[in-house]
Amino acid sequence: MAYSTLKRKTPLKRSAFKRMYGFKTSPTEQPAVGEVKKATEARKKAKKARKNTKSSLETHLDIVFSVYIRLRDAMDGGRTRCISCGKEYSFSGMQCGHYFGRSNMATRWDEQNCSSECAVCNCSDANHLDGYTRHLKMKIGEKAFDDLCARSHGTRKWSGDELRDMIRHYTSEARRLSKEKGISVRI
C-alpha cells in the first residue's frame, strides 16, 4: 500500500512573528519590511529591560565581586591560597567562597564574609567550614568575626541603584588590583 502526502488546499495563516522566525507557509512568503523593523525594535527593548532587572544586576554583581575577591586574595604572580585547606592554586582555579551562604543577602557581598576558596572545598568538601572558620578568625580577628555572625542574622533588600553602585565600585577595584598584581582578567 502506497502512502500519499496530504496537501492543504489553503495555506495556514501565520503571524508576522512566526514568519520572521522561519515558520513560512510558502517559499515565496516573506515578512514585510515594517514588520521586521517592529520586531527588531521590540527584541532590543526586551533585551535592554532584561539587563535592568534586579536578578540580572545581582548576577552581574556576583561575577564582578567574585573576580574582586579572588584578585584581593591573590599574591603577585597569580597564585592564591585556599582559605579552607591552605593549598595554593592559580587564580583561575579559585572560586569566591562565602562563609555564610549566598542566599543570605545581608552578607552576600560582604568582603569579610568572602574569601578565595578552591573548587573542591567550595563545592564538595563537607568539612571545609572547619578550616574556613579557623583561618577567617585569624584573617579578620575575633571581634570582626563576631560582628559578621551578628550581621548574618539580619535581613537585607538591595535596591537596583545600590546594586549598580556596587557593580561600579567592584569593577573599578578589580581593574586596579588586576594592574597592580599583573593578573589579566576580563570584566
Salt bridges, closest charged atoms under 4 A:
GLU29 OE2 - ARG19 NE 3.51
GLU35 OE1 - ARG19 NH2 3.09
ASP62 OD2 - ARG102 NH2 3.25
ASP62 OD2 - ARG108 NH2 2.51
ASP73 OD1 - ARG72 NE 2.87
ASP73 OD1 - LYS139 NZ 3.47
GLU88 OE1 - ARG79 NE 3.83
GLU88 OE2 - ARG81 NH2 2.93
ASP110 OD2 - ARG151 NH2 2.75
GLU117 OE2 - HIS128 ND1 2.73
GLU142 OE2 - LYS137 NZ 3.71
ASP147 OD2 - LYS143 NZ 3.64
ASP161 OD1 - ARG164 NH1 3.08
GLU162 OE2 - ARG156 NH2 2.61
ASP165 OD1 - ARG168 NH2 2.52
GLU173 OE1 - ARG176 NH2 2.65
GLU180 OE2 - ARG176 NH1 2.65
